[in-house]
Structure formats: C-alpha cells, structure tokens
Amino acid sequence: MKHIVIIGNGISGITTARWVRKLSDHKITVISSETDHFFSRTALMYIYMGHMRYEDTKPYEDWFWDKNRIELKKAHVNFIDFDQKQLQLDDGSSFSYDKLVLALGSKSNKFGWPGQDLNGVGGLYHYQDLEQMEVYSNGLKRAVIVGGGLIGIEMAEMFHSRHIPVTMLVREDSYWSNVLPSEESKMINNHIIKNGIDLRLGVNLGEIKDGGTGTANAVVVKESGEEIPCGYVGLTAGVSPNIGWLIESGLDIGRGIKVNEYLETNIADVYAIGDCAEQQSPQPGRRPIEAIWYTGRIMGETVAYNICGKPVKYNPGLWFNSAKFIDIEYQVYGEVPAKIRDGMTTLFWKHHDNEKSIRINYDTDSRAVLGFNLFGIRYRHEVCEKWILEKTHIEEVLTHLGMANFDPEFYKQYEQNLIDQYNEQTGSSVTLKTKRGLNKVLAFLKS
C-alpha cells in the first residue's frame, strides 16, 4: 500500500482522491489550508447573495471522508523535499509520500498597481476572499471592480444583490471582447448597464489610494486621473497558477507546472493537475493552461488511473463552458473564437430584447458545424457535442435544431428564427423538422 498525498482540496484534488479510492486500497491524504472540506467554488457568490449556506455548497457529507478512508488535513505546506519525498507543514510537522499530486489551484492576478496589497482589496477565488468581502460589505458605499470576464461579473452581481453601487473598470473596449464575438460582447455591455452597474470600458486602474488606515478608500483611473471613492476594490483581471513558492524547487515551470500527457512532472512520482498544470503539448485548439471546472475534474480522474498503474492519457474532450452574466445564461460548445478565422463561416441571430442569441460556426467548404454560442437559450450539451464530433452538415443541424433545445416546454423556441436567418444569408430553403422531445433526443444519441 502506497501513501498518496494530494495538496489542494478543489475539484481536481478531490476527484483524484475519490478515484484513487475507487481503484485501490492506497492510503490517501488531502492537504489544504483553505477549508476543512471540499466545497463548490462556483457557489461562493450564492453564499454571499443569501441563496445558499456554506454547508449547502459541500457536495459530500462530512462523514463521507472517514467512511472512504480519505484523510483530510487542514494545513499549509511550507516546503517540499522531492529527493526525500517529504513535506514540511506550517505547524512544524512533516511526513512522507510515495506519490504526490499538486492540485494547487489559482490566485488572482496582481500587476504591480500601487495600493494593491491594502486592506479592502481582494479577488474572488478562495473562501477567504468571500470572508473578506463580507467584512467590508457592512455600510459599504461603493465597490470598484478592476477587470471583466466571468469573475468580474460575478463579483458585480454579488455587490449589486445587496444594493451596493458598483463601478467596473474594464481595459477592453467591450466586455470580455478577447473571448466573446463582438455582437455577444456588446449585448453583455448593455445588460450590465441596464442593471444599474457603472461600466467603464477602455480604461485602466492607475492606483488604489490608502485612506490613512491601511485600507483602500478610492481608486484612480489611469487615463483620466479621475478619483472614484470606494470602500472595497475587487481585483478580477484574471487568475494565474498558484505556484510562486515552487519556482526554485526543481520543478519544470513555465506559466504553470509543466506536465506531459500523463500529467507527470519532470520529477518522479510527482503530478500536477487543475489550474496549476501547464500542458507541454496541448491538443489542437486547446490552451496549455485551462482553469475550468470540468478540465480539473477530468485531470483528477486521469491522474488517479496513472497513479494506480493503469496508464491513460489526458483527454479534455470537446471544449465547452457555461456561466451567467447576471440574468443571461451563457453556453459555448466547440470552436467559437472572438474573431472569425479564415475558412469559418458564422450564423448569428439575436432577439430584439437584446438578451438572447444563437451563433453556430461552421466550416466554409465542408459546412460541418464547428461550434455553438448561446445566450439566454439553453441547448443540450450531448446533442451539440455529437454534431460537432461527427462533423455534421450545417443544414442537417438546422433541420433538427429543435432537438438540441433544453428549455422547458413552456419556453418559447427560436430555432425557426435562426433558420430564417440562414436561408436569407445563403439563399437556401431549410425547414425545421425535428422539435423538442426527449425520446427523439435519446434515440439520436444512441444512433
């Protein structure tokens, strides 16, 4: 029996522990200084907004870990001796491992802004970030959020839910325009403003000012010099691997900890997974580092098989993501770049309410579908994935598009609107044949 030690109790680390237990009788220890138990990181905002308690965000009951012989240790690892296979903890204790999994997660980016380390300045990644937001929310007159993307809009919605005025400083000229196509990005601009949030586009943070007590009390806009009074500053300009303490450790490190296709590092019996892992040879169309929940889960399962002597290569599958921009749900499957590349054609329809849209990208020559981008309308993951992987012709997809619709029966469907757009755009005469129906979906997925 070997001792498997996992540093980090996020989705990747806990998935590793669960699968090692399923596959073996190895001793398992999970170390984290963040919380006693695994919780759903994506639910942090709902704790703040009063929709959930912390206890509600734990996917497993507290007794689960003892029952499955997974030891949880709340501690901070100060140093790793890879030669001796020993960990030194902040309480002065140390213990050995046979296999080590680094599931260290991310940290919020800081770019050397004056005042970035003041009290009342924080990101939204760790449970401690949520606790700090709570401390400064009582009597808060205004919050300023620096950066856009998914974390920025989550933090804005959190403050907005408590009627705390919010100003967002976003360096791009349109919200998340490095990821979203221009039409969708502009739609999100309008939605943010419609919800009463002060959105400032094309501006940068100059500095965070100290109110004289070591706490932020204003920000300065770099371009104009405008000073915006505030009692909290949220730094949401992306995240980066939480690996600064390992730079001189002997690990091969780039932006993250470099791993091969089996998630092995350059040091024997040491693996890296999740947000901190950098793929040396990422699959076509994938980034070396992908700080996404589902990729962390896949990595956790993959590394467990490798630890237990059943070698398997990491395969993230088809790219997808989902999120929410205040009231607008967002889903993306496959290839949907911010700017359409050569050889790609896009079909886009937007509702007149400016809060729903459908985009399908397809290959210009073969007309095989490449990706789906959905706002305010939900499509079935399995159906979209099957169409993309099987390189289904765009007109075949449109003919049966209603089958992908995941919204309840009483929701209005807009597939015909998209087909009308396609017919007008191409001169074709495609008609919608298959509408919503679970039996049709199940039969399609089995085919």
C-alpha positions as CSV (number, residue, x, y, z in Angstrom):
1,M,0.0,0.0,0.0
2,K,1.4,3.4,-1.0
3,H,0.8,6.8,0.5
4,I,-0.8,9.2,-2.0
5,V,-0.6,12.8,-0.9
6,I,-2.7,15.5,-2.6
7,I,-2.1,19.2,-2.0
8,G,-5.3,21.0,-2.7
9,N,-8.9,20.1,-2.0
10,G,-10.5,21.7,-5.0
11,I,-12.4,19.8,-7.7
12,S,-9.2,18.3,-9.3
13,G,-7.6,17.2,-6.0
14,I,-10.8,15.7,-4.6
15,T,-11.6,13.9,-7.8
16,T,-8.2,12.4,-7.6
17,A,-8.8,11.2,-4.1
18,R,-12.2,9.7,-4.9
19,W,-10.9,7.8,-8.0
20,V,-7.7,6.5,-6.2
21,R,-10.0,5.1,-3.6
22,K,-12.3,3.5,-6.2
23,L,-9.2,2.0,-7.9
24,S,-7.1,1.0,-5.0
25,D,-6.5,0.5,-1.3
26,H,-3.8,3.1,-1.1
27,K,-3.5,5.5,1.9
28,I,-4.8,8.9,0.8
29,T,-4.1,12.3,2.5
30,V,-5.6,15.6,1.2
31,I,-3.9,18.7,2.5
32,S,-5.5,22.2,2.2
33,S,-5.1,25.4,4.2
34,E,-8.3,26.9,2.7
35,T,-11.2,25.0,4.2
36,D,-11.7,21.8,6.2
37,H,-13.8,20.2,3.5
38,F,-14.3,20.3,-0.3
39,F,-16.9,22.9,-1.4
40,S,-18.2,24.1,-4.8
41,R,-16.0,27.1,-5.6
42,T,-18.5,28.3,-8.2
43,A,-21.1,28.6,-5.5
44,L,-19.2,31.3,-3.5
45,M,-21.3,34.0,-5.0
46,Y,-24.6,32.3,-3.9
47,I,-23.4,32.2,-0.2
48,Y,-22.9,36.0,-0.3
49,M,-26.2,36.6,-2.0
50,G,-28.0,34.6,0.6
51,H,-29.2,31.8,-1.7
52,M,-27.1,29.1,0.0
53,R,-25.2,28.5,3.2
54,Y,-21.6,27.3,3.2
55,E,-22.9,23.8,4.3
56,D,-25.0,23.7,1.2
57,T,-22.0,24.0,-1.1
58,K,-20.3,20.8,0.2
59,P,-21.1,18.0,-2.3
60,Y,-20.4,15.4,0.3
61,E,-21.4,15.0,3.9
62,D,-18.6,15.4,6.4
63,W,-18.8,11.7,7.3
64,F,-18.0,10.7,3.7
65,W,-14.3,11.1,4.1
66,D,-13.8,8.8,7.1
67,K,-16.1,6.2,5.5
68,N,-14.0,6.2,2.3
69,R,-10.7,6.3,4.3
70,I,-9.6,9.7,2.9
71,E,-7.7,11.7,5.5
72,L,-8.3,15.5,5.3
73,K,-5.6,17.7,6.9
74,K,-6.0,21.4,7.2
75,A,-2.5,22.8,7.0
76,H,-0.2,24.8,4.8
77,V,2.7,23.2,3.1
78,N,5.8,25.3,3.5
79,F,8.4,23.2,1.7
80,I,8.7,20.0,-0.4
81,D,11.8,17.9,-0.3
82,F,11.4,16.0,-3.5
83,D,14.6,14.0,-3.0
84,Q,13.5,12.6,0.4
85,K,9.7,12.7,-0.6
86,Q,8.9,14.7,2.5
87,L,6.5,17.6,3.1
88,Q,7.1,20.3,5.8
89,L,4.0,21.9,7.2
90,D,3.4,25.3,8.8
91,D,2.9,23.6,12.2
92,G,6.4,22.3,12.1
93,S,5.4,18.7,11.4
94,S,6.5,16.7,8.4
95,F,5.5,13.4,6.7
96,S,6.5,11.4,3.7
97,Y,4.7,10.4,0.5
98,D,5.1,7.8,-2.2
99,K,3.2,9.7,-4.9
100,L,2.5,13.4,-4.7
101,V,-0.3,15.3,-6.6
102,L,0.0,19.1,-6.8
103,A,-3.5,20.5,-7.2
104,L,-2.6,24.0,-6.1
105,G,-5.3,26.0,-8.0
106,S,-5.0,29.7,-8.9
107,K,-4.5,33.1,-7.4
108,S,-6.0,36.4,-8.5
109,N,-3.7,38.4,-10.8
110,K,-1.9,41.5,-9.5
111,F,0.0,43.7,-11.9
112,G,2.0,45.9,-9.6
113,W,-0.7,48.5,-9.0
114,P,0.2,50.9,-6.2
115,G,-2.0,50.0,-3.3
116,Q,-2.9,46.5,-4.5
117,D,-1.9,45.0,-1.1
118,L,-4.1,47.3,1.0
119,N,-6.8,46.0,3.2
120,G,-10.2,46.0,1.5
121,V,-8.6,44.8,-1.8
122,G,-9.2,41.2,-3.0
123,G,-10.2,38.8,-5.7
124,L,-12.9,36.1,-5.8
125,Y,-11.3,32.7,-5.9
126,H,-10.7,31.4,-2.3
127,Y,-13.2,31.1,0.6
128,Q,-11.1,33.7,2.4
129,D,-11.9,36.1,-0.5
130,L,-15.6,35.7,0.3
131,E,-14.9,36.2,4.0
132,Q,-13.1,39.5,3.3
133,M,-15.9,40.7,1.1
134,E,-18.3,40.1,4.0
135,V,-16.1,42.1,6.4
136,Y,-16.1,45.2,4.2
137,S,-19.7,45.0,2.9
138,N,-21.4,46.3,6.0
139,G,-22.1,50.0,5.4
140,L,-20.2,49.9,2.1
141,K,-21.0,52.9,-0.1
142,R,-19.3,51.7,-3.3
143,A,-17.2,48.9,-4.7
144,V,-14.9,49.2,-7.6
145,I,-14.1,46.1,-9.7
146,V,-11.0,46.0,-11.8
147,G,-11.3,43.6,-14.7
148,G,-14.0,41.9,-16.6
149,G,-14.6,38.3,-17.6
150,L,-16.7,35.8,-15.6
151,I,-15.2,36.5,-12.2
152,G,-15.7,40.3,-12.5
153,I,-19.4,40.0,-13.4
154,E,-19.9,37.5,-10.5
155,M,-18.5,40.0,-8.0
156,A,-20.5,42.8,-9.5
157,E,-23.7,40.8,-9.2
158,M,-22.8,39.9,-5.6
159,F,-22.5,43.6,-4.5
160,H,-25.5,44.6,-6.7
161,S,-27.7,42.0,-4.9
162,R,-27.1,44.0,-1.7
163,H,-27.8,47.3,-3.4
164,I,-24.2,48.4,-3.1
165,P,-23.3,50.6,-6.0
166,V,-20.6,49.1,-8.3
167,T,-18.2,50.6,-10.8
168,M,-16.3,48.3,-13.2
169,L,-13.1,49.3,-14.8
170,V,-12.5,47.2,-17.9
171,R,-9.5,47.8,-20.2
172,E,-11.1,46.3,-23.3
173,D,-13.4,48.5,-25.4
174,S,-16.2,46.0,-25.0
175,Y,-16.8,43.4,-22.2
176,W,-14.7,40.2,-22.4
177,S,-14.1,41.0,-26.1
178,N,-10.9,38.8,-26.1
179,V,-13.2,35.8,-25.7
180,L,-16.7,36.8,-26.9
181,P,-17.6,37.7,-30.5
182,S,-18.4,41.4,-30.9
183,E,-22.2,41.0,-31.0
184,E,-22.4,39.0,-27.8
185,S,-19.9,41.2,-26.1
186,K,-21.9,44.3,-26.9
187,M,-25.1,42.5,-25.7
188,I,-23.4,42.0,-22.3
189,N,-22.3,45.6,-22.2
190,N,-26.0,46.6,-22.5
191,H,-27.1,44.1,-19.9
192,I,-24.6,45.3,-17.3
193,I,-25.6,48.9,-17.8
194,K,-29.3,48.0,-17.8
195,N,-28.8,46.5,-14.3
196,G,-27.5,49.8,-13.0
197,I,-23.8,48.9,-12.9
198,D,-21.4,51.7,-13.8
199,L,-19.4,50.1,-16.6
200,R,-16.3,51.9,-17.7
201,L,-14.8,50.5,-20.9
202,G,-11.4,51.1,-22.3
203,V,-9.9,52.3,-19.0
204,N,-7.2,51.0,-16.6
205,L,-6.5,51.2,-12.9
206,G,-3.9,53.8,-12.1
207,E,-3.6,53.2,-8.3
208,I,-5.6,52.3,-5.2
209,K,-5.5,55.0,-2.6
210,D,-4.9,54.5,1.1
211,G,-7.4,56.2,3.4
212,G,-4.7,56.6,6.1
213,T,-5.5,53.4,7.9
214,G,-4.0,50.9,5.5
215,T,-7.4,50.3,3.9
216,A,-8.5,51.2,0.3
217,N,-10.7,54.3,0.1
218,A,-10.5,55.2,-3.6
219,V,-9.1,54.3,-7.0
220,V,-7.6,56.5,-9.6
221,V,-8.4,55.9,-13.3
222,K,-5.1,55.9,-15.2
223,E,-6.3,57.6,-18.4
224,S,-8.3,60.5,-16.9
225,G,-6.9,60.8,-13.4
226,E,-10.4,60.6,-12.0
227,E,-10.6,59.5,-8.4
228,I,-13.5,57.2,-7.5
229,P,-14.2,56.9,-3.8
230,C,-14.9,53.3,-2.7
231,G,-14.6,51.0,0.3
232,Y,-13.7,47.9,-1.5
233,V,-11.7,47.1,-4.6
234,G,-12.2,43.8,-6.4
235,L,-9.3,42.5,-8.5
236,T,-10.7,40.3,-11.2
237,A,-8.2,40.7,-14.0
238,G,-7.8,37.0,-14.5
239,V,-6.1,34.3,-12.4
240,S,-2.7,32.6,-12.7
241,P,-1.3,29.3,-11.3
242,N,-0.6,29.4,-7.5
243,I,3.0,28.2,-7.8
244,G,5.2,31.1,-6.8
245,W,6.6,29.2,-3.8
246,L,7.8,26.4,-6.1
247,I,9.8,28.5,-8.6
248,E,13.2,27.3,-7.2
249,S,12.0,23.8,-6.3
250,G,13.5,21.9,-9.3
251,L,10.1,21.5,-11.0
252,D,10.0,22.4,-14.7
253,I,7.9,25.6,-14.5
254,G,6.6,27.9,-17.2
255,R,3.4,29.8,-16.6
256,G,2.3,26.7,-14.7
257,I,3.9,23.4,-13.6
258,K,4.8,21.6,-16.9
259,V,3.3,18.2,-17.3
260,N,3.3,15.5,-20.1
261,E,0.2,13.8,-21.5
262,Y,0.0,11.6,-18.4
263,L,0.1,14.6,-16.1
264,E,3.6,13.7,-14.8
265,T,6.1,16.5,-13.9
266,N,9.8,16.3,-14.5
267,I,10.2,14.9,-11.0
268,A,9.5,11.2,-10.5
269,D,6.2,10.3,-8.7
270,V,5.1,14.0,-8.7
271,Y,2.0,15.0,-10.8
272,A,0.3,18.4,-11.4
273,I,-3.4,18.8,-12.2
274,G,-6.0,21.5,-12.4
275,D,-5.4,25.2,-12.7
276,C,-1.7,24.9,-11.8
277,A,-0.8,22.4,-14.6
278,E,0.6,23.5,-17.9
279,Q,0.3,21.0,-20.8
280,Q,3.6,20.7,-22.6
281,S,1.8,19.5,-25.8
282,P,-1.8,20.6,-25.6
283,Q,-4.3,19.1,-28.0
284,P,-5.1,21.2,-31.1
285,G,-7.3,24.1,-30.3
286,R,-6.7,23.8,-26.5
287,R,-4.6,26.1,-24.3
288,P,-1.7,24.9,-22.2
289,I,-3.5,26.1,-19.0
290,E,-7.3,25.9,-18.7
291,A,-8.6,27.0,-15.4
292,I,-12.0,25.4,-15.9
293,W,-14.0,23.2,-13.5
294,Y,-14.6,20.3,-15.9
295,T,-11.0,20.0,-17.0
296,G,-9.9,19.9,-13.4
297,R,-12.3,17.0,-12.9
298,I,-11.1,15.1,-15.9
299,M,-7.5,15.6,-14.8
300,G,-8.3,14.3,-11.4
301,E,-9.7,11.1,-12.8
302,T,-6.9,10.7,-15.3
303,V,-4.1,11.1,-12.8
304,A,-5.8,8.6,-10.4
305,Y,-5.6,5.9,-13.1
306,N,-2.0,6.7,-13.8
307,I,-1.1,6.6,-10.0
308,C,-2.9,3.2,-9.8
309,G,-0.9,1.6,-12.6
310,K,-3.5,1.9,-15.3
311,P,-1.9,4.4,-17.7
312,V,-4.2,6.8,-19.6
313,K,-3.5,10.0,-21.4
314,Y,-5.3,13.2,-20.5
315,N,-8.0,14.0,-23.0
316,P,-10.1,17.1,-22.2
317,G,-12.6,16.3,-25.0
318,L,-14.6,19.0,-26.7
319,W,-14.2,22.5,-25.4
320,F,-17.2,23.8,-23.5
321,N,-18.1,26.3,-20.8
322,S,-21.1,27.8,-19.1
323,A,-21.7,30.8,-16.9
324,K,-24.2,33.6,-16.2
325,F,-24.0,37.3,-16.9
326,I,-26.4,38.5,-14.2
327,D,-29.7,37.3,-15.8
328,I,-28.3,36.0,-19.1
329,E,-27.2,32.3,-19.2
330,Y,-24.2,31.5,-21.4
331,Q,-23.1,28.3,-23.0
332,V,-20.4,27.6,-25.5
333,Y,-19.5,24.3,-27.3
334,G,-16.6,23.8,-29.7
335,E,-14.9,26.5,-31.6
336,V,-16.3,30.0,-31.1
337,P,-13.4,32.5,-31.3
338,A,-13.7,36.2,-30.7
339,K,-12.8,36.8,-34.3
340,I,-13.9,34.5,-37.1
341,R,-10.9,32.9,-38.7
342,D,-10.3,32.1,-42.3
343,G,-12.3,29.1,-43.5
344,M,-15.0,29.6,-41.0
345,T,-18.5,31.0,-41.6
346,T,-20.8,32.1,-38.8
347,L,-24.5,32.2,-38.5
348,F,-25.8,34.6,-35.9
349,W,-29.3,35.6,-34.7
350,K,-30.2,37.9,-31.9
351,H,-33.6,38.5,-30.3
352,H,-35.0,42.0,-30.3
353,D,-34.9,42.1,-26.5
354,N,-31.1,42.1,-26.8
355,E,-30.8,39.3,-24.2
356,K,-31.0,36.1,-26.3
357,S,-28.8,35.0,-29.2
358,I,-27.7,31.9,-31.1
359,R,-24.5,31.5,-33.0
360,I,-23.4,28.5,-35.0
361,N,-20.0,28.4,-36.6
362,Y,-19.3,26.0,-39.5
363,D,-16.6,25.2,-42.0
364,T,-16.9,27.3,-45.1
365,D,-16.0,24.5,-47.5
366,S,-17.4,21.3,-45.9
367,R,-20.1,23.2,-44.0
368,A,-19.5,20.9,-41.0
369,V,-20.5,22.6,-37.7
370,L,-17.7,23.7,-35.5
371,G,-19.2,25.5,-32.5
372,F,-22.3,26.8,-30.8
373,N,-22.5,30.1,-28.7
374,L,-25.8,30.6,-26.8
375,F,-27.0,33.4,-24.7
376,G,-30.4,33.3,-22.8
377,I,-31.2,30.0,-24.6
378,R,-30.1,26.5,-23.4
379,Y,-29.0,23.7,-25.7
380,R,-28.2,20.1,-24.8
381,H,-24.5,19.5,-24.4
382,E,-24.7,15.9,-25.6
383,V,-26.5,16.9,-28.8
384,C,-24.2,19.8,-29.7
385,E,-21.1,17.7,-29.0
386,K,-22.3,14.8,-31.2
387,W,-23.0,17.1,-34.1
388,I,-19.5,18.7,-33.8
389,L,-17.6,15.5,-33.3
390,E,-19.4,13.9,-36.2
391,K,-18.8,17.0,-38.4
392,T,-22.5,17.2,-39.2
393,H,-23.5,19.5,-42.1
394,I,-24.9,22.8,-41.0
395,E,-28.2,22.2,-42.9
396,E,-28.7,18.8,-41.2
397,V,-28.1,20.5,-37.8
398,L,-30.6,23.3,-38.6
399,T,-33.2,20.8,-39.8
400,H,-33.1,19.1,-36.4
401,L,-32.1,22.0,-34.3
402,G,-35.2,21.9,-32.1
403,M,-33.9,18.6,-30.7
404,A,-31.0,20.4,-29.1
405,N,-33.2,22.9,-27.2
406,F,-33.0,22.2,-23.4
407,D,-35.5,24.8,-22.3
408,P,-38.8,23.6,-20.7
409,E,-41.8,23.1,-22.8
410,F,-43.4,26.4,-21.8
411,Y,-40.3,28.4,-23.0
412,K,-40.5,29.9,-26.5
413,Q,-38.3,28.4,-29.2
414,Y,-36.3,30.4,-31.6
415,E,-34.8,27.8,-33.9
416,Q,-37.0,28.9,-36.8
417,N,-35.7,32.5,-36.4
418,L,-32.1,31.1,-36.9
419,I,-33.2,29.0,-39.9
420,D,-34.8,32.1,-41.5
421,Q,-31.6,33.9,-40.9
422,Y,-29.6,31.1,-42.6
423,N,-32.0,30.9,-45.6
424,E,-31.8,34.7,-46.1
425,Q,-28.0,34.6,-45.7
426,T,-27.4,31.7,-48.2
427,G,-30.4,31.5,-50.4
428,S,-31.3,28.0,-49.1
429,S,-34.7,26.7,-48.1
430,V,-34.0,24.7,-45.0
431,T,-37.0,23.8,-42.9
432,L,-37.3,22.8,-39.2
433,K,-38.4,19.2,-39.0
434,T,-37.5,18.0,-35.5
435,K,-38.7,19.9,-32.5
436,R,-38.2,19.3,-28.7
437,G,-38.7,15.8,-27.4
438,L,-36.7,13.7,-25.0
439,N,-37.5,10.5,-26.9
440,K,-36.1,12.0,-30.1
441,V,-33.0,13.1,-28.2
442,L,-32.4,9.7,-26.7
443,A,-32.8,8.0,-30.0
444,F,-30.4,10.4,-31.6
445,L,-27.7,10.0,-29.0
446,K,-27.9,6.2,-29.4
447,S,-27.6,6.4,-33.2
